[in-house]
Amino acid sequence: MVRLVLPVENIYTELVTQLKNQPMVLLQAPPGAGKSTWLPLQLMRDGHFQRIVMLEPRRLAARNIANYLAQCQNETVGQSVGLRIRQETKVSVNTRLEIVTEGMLTRMLQNDPELSGVDLLIFDEFHERSIAADTALAFALESQAALRDDLTILLMSATLDSERYSDFFDCTVVQSQGRSFPIDEVYISIKDESRWLDAIPQIIKQAMSEQTGSALVFLPGQREIVRVQQALNDLPTDCEIFTLFGEQDKNQQQAAIAPAIQGMRKIVLTTNVAETSLTIEGIRIVVDSGKRRAANFNLKTGVTELSTQNISRSSAVQRAGRAGRIEPGVVYRLGSKQTFERRNSHDNPEILTSDISQLMLEAKLWGADISELTLLDKPTEQQCSQALSLLQMLEAVDIKGKLTPLGSNMLTFGADIRLAHMLLKAQQLEPQNAGIYRLAIYLVALLESRVNCAAELNVALHSMQQRLHPVFKQQLKYWQSRLKVSDDKSELKSEYLSVLVALAYPDRIAKKRGNGYLLANGAGAELNSDYWHNDEFLAIASMGGHKGGRIFAATALHPFELKEYLPHLFTEQTRCEFDEKAARFIHQDEINLGAITLSSQPSKQKLDKNERAKAWLSLFKKQGFALFNEQLDAQQLLIRMCLAYKLMPEQFPVLTEQSLIENAETWLGVYLQDIKTLDQLKKFNYFEALQNCFDWQQQSALKTLLPLRLTVPSGSNIKISYQLEGPAKLSVRIQEVYGMTTSPVLAQGKLPLLMELLSPGKRSLQLTQDLAHFWATSYRDVQKEMKGRYPNRIVDLLN
């Protein structure tokens, strides 16, 4: 049998040349080109590199690629081809090609920044742009630049945004044209987009009747997989249904991937876990719903919300590629071709839509700030601020943002940093609180296994202990082995449960408020109709749903019990503020847990003028300058100062109405210390306080460039009226500007002056920004009008 030449083989020589001469290379090759399998194996066999590490974004793909490549070598995994994924490491001194998942590569770099012995790093399916891949690449680039100029990096994908990536990384692109087998496209339009899921079973039946071979059906999540599975009745007897998703155990996944039994056809219902780097024998049909379950981090609630979204065109190409890997295939796409072509070209990178606290902690352990890392996309200031706040609550960084020993240890667990914090603290507390560590391990297993169970964590844990779910059992066994803790059949110490949840999710401690809950991070949550009816406080482990406000898993909490375990979360303060409704000062001593007030009582401290000034400032920040009674001189000064910064920023400091409100402490606070009543505050003249925002030189320049008054030829000193938008205005009787041939200049000509010329009786005659033009043109018409309106003795004044 003649072996088919894979597309990547045609560019192999060129690629090797580039890898030998360039620090980084991009390889763009279509699905099925052999880039994830043939290429790394050939590079190893040819001895071009001493040791190769290839990153795969998904555990399922990593395991299957490692098994396939080991079989090609007539070996078991762990010999020349190794595997390193969470809960499974198979490497040896003979390993020359190692397949790893993203978190594993980051740990390898953190433990050994030089990556001793590794001379080629391959980032497969880089288009997926997970935070872990971005992190590992940023660290690898720093290692390459500072420690390992002999380290080569290869980025690979079928759908790379190659022009952007090559410009950013300043590297060469090698492209492999063509695919192994052609793929036909069939578009199935639907009338009602909201009922898209109902259309999938019929499309599957249509595809199975029109085509030969087995089918891979892409759906957003497990819920949709179950719905479609239940609806697939009346199938031909030679069709067998399998499911494939990330939370399944290894045996179920392997059953879905294995070739169909002779004489049978498979229908594999899957999530995007099968989108890349995975070959299922016999699959030549793809049914693509065009949907995915995407995680979006809500900065307000601190919760990652899952929503169903349309996939990008690049993801659709990846999915279709599953059909043409070993023979010609066909893809059935839900929706019209026009709808398909209107999709985004690429999915948003995870770094812009996710919680970046783990990335920030990794960067601190690496010894860098996020802003210093070479990242294709930088997280926003809001993301960084939220992440820093959470890391401080988790004791991973101190008040100055410096990494703590606890924060460093949290990253070694290979688990979510919240759960790592809980486990480490539980281990420390075990000598004085027997049983808390064992309970923590059970809780981690429960939360990581994601099995459906009661929302009340106490109920869920005890029911799971009595009847172990297979996935929970697997997770429990892993953590007990990992942490070297033997289990027994004794009752769990559930009295520590709320403490453990608070250790992992301190920002989600909640207090009942009206028809919902107030969280420690300031966000809100919905009331639950099934649990916690009489509980004022909760410790919440899992939230989501609409706007992230639905509670999925929690337990009742007595907040003051936490003070022994999480003292840094509690703050004592004296609150002084003016209650506008009651028209009186509130002066209370409070104990707070984040945004939650745990206790409040009249303060024992005497109300001093500094506290009172803070209360007035708080009121000013709510109402702004509208708080004060109308003061034209002060208002005009404010406008002139804002204009000075706007028109001449090189000469005047940053000053806007909003910046003055936000920074009121620095210019207004000292003037409010002796004000005792709201009426006094409203009458307060803020002119002097405002004027002192400029130094003496700036005040002098302001009077020259934007004068308050203007002297006209008659000798009158006329007030100028300024506005933030548009010209300044000078209203003056026409006879008073005789002899003024041109319009006065303001702000070195940067601000126009609108002159309103008035009659002797102060009636408006003309508006002009060009006095010279007025004298030359319109003046004679105005003069004629005035002669008919006023007695001769007044008209004489105009001649």
NORDA-V381065 format. One line per field, one symbol per residue. ss: DSSP state (a for helix, b for strand, c for the rest). psi: psi as a letter, one per 40 degrees, with the letter a starting at -180 (. if undefined). burial: + if it has 16 or more other C-alpha atoms within 10 Angstrom, else -. Layout:
ss->???
psi->???
burial->???
//
This chain:
ss->ccccccaaaaaaaaaaaaaaaccbbbbbbccccccccaaaaaaaaccccccbbbbbccaaaaaaaaaaaaaaccccccccbbbbbccbbbccccccbbbbbaaaaaaaaaaccccccccbbbbccaaaccaaaaaaaaaaaaaaaacccccbbbbbbccccaaaaaaaaccbbbbbccccccbbbbbbccccaaaaaaaaaaaaaaaaaacccbbbbbcccaaaaaaaaaacccccccbbbbbbcccccaaaaaaaacccccccbbbbbbcaaaccccccccbbbbbbccbbbbbbbbccccbbbbbbbbccaaaaaaaaaaaaccccbbbbbbccaaaaaccccccccaaaccccaaaaaaaaaacccaaaccccccccaaaaaaaaaaaaacccbcccccbcaaaaaaaaacccaaaaaaaaaaaaaccccccaaaaaaaaaaaaaaccccccbaaaaaaaaaacccaaaaaaaaaaaaacccccccccccaaaaaaaaaaacaaabbbbbccbbbbccccbbbccccccccccbbbbbbbbcaaacbbbbbbbccaaaaaaccaaabbbbbbbbbbccccbbbbbbbbbbccbbbbbbbccccccaaaaaaaaaaaaaaaaaaaccccaaaaaaaaaaaaaaaacccccccccaaaaaacaaaacaaaacccccaaaaaacccaaaaaccccaaaaaaaaaacccbbbcccccbbbbbccccccbbbbbbaaaaccccccccbaaacbcbbbbbbcccccbbbbbccaaaaaaccaaaaaaaaaaaccaaaaaaac
psi->hhhhhiddddeddddddddeeidiihhhiiheeedecddddddddefdidhhhhhhehddddddddddddddefiihebdhihgihehhgiieehehhhiiddddddddddgdefhehehhhgifeddfidddddddddddddddddgeehihhhiidfigdddddddefiihhhhiiidiihihhhhiidhdefdddedddddddddddiiaiihhhidadddddddddegifiieehhhiihideiiddddddddiiiiheiiihhhiaededifhhhhehehhhheeiihihhhhddefhhhhihiiiidddddddddddfdeiiaihhhhiiddddeeiidiihiddeeiheddddddddddfiiddeighdhhiidddddddddddddeediadeehhiddddddeedfihddddddddddddeddegheddddddddddddddfihaidhddddddddddghidddddddddddddefhiiaeiiigeeeddddddddgdeehihhhbfaihideeiiiiihedifdehdiihhdhiaahfeehhdhiiiihdededddfdeehhhihhhihhddefiihgihihigbehhdihihieihhiddddddddddddddeaeediihgddddddddddddddddgdediihhiddddddfdddddddeedeheidddddehhedddddediiddddddddddgidihhideeighhhhiidhiiihhhiideeehehdiiihiffeehihhhhhiidefihdihiegddddddcedddddddddediidddddde.
burial->-----++++-++--+--++--++++++++++++++++-+++-++----+-++++++++++++++++++++-----++++++++++----++---+++++++++++++-++--+++--++++++++++++++++++++++++-++---+--++++++++++-+--++----++++++--+++-+--++-+------++-+++-++--++----++++++++++-++--++---------+--+++++------+--++-++----+++++++++++++++++++++++++++++++++++-++++++---+++++++++++++++++--+++++++----+--+--++-+++++++++++++++++----+--+++---+---++-++++++++++++-----++-+++-++-+---+++++++++++-------+++++++++++++++-+--+++++-++--++---+-+++-+++-++-----------+-+-+++++++++++++++++---++++++++++++----+----++++++++--+++++++++++-+--+--++--++---+++++------++++++++++++++-+--+-------+++++++++++--++-++-----+++++++++++++-----++-++---+++-++-+++--++-+--+--+--++++--++-++---++-++--++++---+-------+++----+++++++++++-----++-++---++++++++++----+-+++++--+----+------+--------+----
//
